[in-house]
Structure formats: structure tokens, C-alpha cells
């Protein structure tokens, strides 16, 4: 539930569109949209692709999700 929001916030903070993130992560823009809205949950492969496209380690992405969830 929190993952989509973290990805959206990171993307916006970097000034990139969903389309650009999709291009950088080799995903479909619709898939990005669905992940950001928590309608789809990424596989580990997709998680690593998104983290790479956002310029952070996957572990940092997970850490940000944990922080948002209050863990």
C-alpha cells in the first residue's frame, strides 16, 4: 500500500513523468500508474528495475516504504 506512494513521490521529486520512469525501467506506463495507485504490486525484478531507474538501491526503496509504514 505504501510502495506506490513512495515510488510516486520519488518520481515527482526527480521531476520525471510516469512515461519517462516507464522508459527508464523498461515497463509500460500503465503498469507504473497501477503500481503508484496500489492496484498492482511489483515483482522483485520490477522493484529492482524501478529502484535503478529512480537512482537508488532497492534496499533504500524498501527502507523508505518501511518508514512510511511506521515500521
ROMAR-622500 format. One line per field, with one value per residue (C-alpha): x, y, z. Coordinates in steps of 0.5 Angstrom, whole numbers, plus 2048, in hexadecimal, padded with zeros to 3 digits. Layout:
residues N
x = (X, ...)
y = (Y, ...)
z = (Z, ...)
END
This chain:
residues 71
x = (800, 806, 80A, 806, 806, 80E, 80F, 80B, 80E, 815, 813, 810, 816, 81A, 816, 814, 80E, 80B, 80C, 814, 814, 811, 816, 81C, 819, 817, 810, 809, 807, 800, 804, 807, 801, 7FE, 804, 803, 7FC, 7FD, 7F9, 7FF, 805, 80B, 80F, 817, 819, 815, 816, 81E, 81C, 818, 81E, 823, 81F, 81E, 825, 825, 827, 821, 822, 821, 81B, 818, 81B, 817, 811, 812, 813, 80C, 809, 80C, 810)
y = (800, 805, 803, 806, 80D, 80C, 80B, 811, 816, 814, 814, 81B, 81D, 81C, 81F, 81A, 817, 810, 810, 811, 80D, 807, 808, 808, 802, 7FE, 7FE, 800, 807, 804, 7FF, 805, 808, 802, 801, 808, 807, 801, 7FD, 7F9, 7F6, 7F5, 7EF, 7EF, 7F0, 7F6, 7F9, 7F9, 7FC, 802, 803, 803, 808, 80C, 80C, 809, 802, 7FD, 7FD, 804, 804, 7FE, 803, 809, 804, 802, 809, 80B, 805, 807, 800)
z = (800, 802, 7FC, 7F7, 7FA, 7FC, 7F4, 7F2, 7F7, 7F5, 7ED, 7EF, 7F3, 7ED, 7E8, 7E4, 7E1, 7E1, 7DA, 7DB, 7E1, 7DD, 7D7, 7DC, 7E0, 7D9, 7DC, 7D9, 7DB, 7DD, 7E2, 7E5, 7E6, 7E9, 7EE, 7F0, 7F2, 7F5, 7F0, 7EE, 7F2, 7EF, 7EF, 7F2, 7EB, 7E9, 7F0, 7EE, 7E8, 7EB, 7F0, 7EB, 7E6, 7EC, 7EE, 7F5, 7F7, 7F8, 800, 800, 7FD, 802, 807, 805, 805, 80C, 80E, 80B, 80E, 815, 816)
END
